[in-house]
């Protein structure tokens, strides 16, 4: 019953979102973002702790909290965008999205071994996938499952109707390898705190443990890695960019090569986070820092 209510709630939200003026919709999303910010202490604490690292020691505490609060607001705007795209996805492409660096993506595809598009929990990743698919690229996106089967089916079927093939996270390896062998794009969102199996990297000047999945796939298959992002402008249009990784020599030592490539990915992805910290949606701690109190 709970899952069914969630499903109908999403559909109802989509119907309402599709009819509201954008200014009203985003104002409501901002209010709900503030509600979540104040009503979810753990997420608030984690976000503030992360932003202290991103903004640096010179940032005033008020600025850290302001950016953290706006991260919640932008995340709710992302949810509002998705609700609206359930009705009219093409609206979000017409004159609203500007992307640069296509030559970087095309050069990776020309290598013929598949492309791993590495993204962040940032901006609007659904719209990024829709933009790729609408431009004729074969896109496969690794997707975490929702607790509600009905909502999971709705989100998955919506993305697939846009031309994005969804790969379940729980059984992703074989479909990923098959997609890369077909020289297609595999999209991975990689910014999440990893366990002991992760690689310890320098992230904004402090050690953080990141997943090695994209680097390990690239080392094993020869696929090219292209980091990318799509963020919101103040007028609620979007701008994105495909980024180039610095050269990372392959030594034949798999563990060493994966470590170095993971560090290169993290260093490259610092750029969009540094420029747009209020659009980075990381509600789990990316740094294990005992100096940062748990009560905020």
Secondary structure, 3 states (H helix, E strand, C coil): CHHHHHHHHHHHHHHHHHHCCHHHHHHHHHHHHHHHHHHCHHHHHHHHHHHHHHHCCCCCHHHHHHHHHHHHHHHHHHHHHHHHHHHHHHHHCCCCEEEECHHHHHHHHHCCCCEEEEECCECCHHHHHHHHHHCCCCEEEEECCCCCHHHHHHHHHHHHHCCEEEEEHHHCHHHHHHHHHCCCEEEEECCCECCCCCEEEEECCEEEEECCHHHHHHHHHCCEEEEEEEEECCCCCEEEEECCCCCCCCCCCHHHHHHHHHHHHHHHHHHHHHHCHHHECCCCCCCCCCCCCCCC
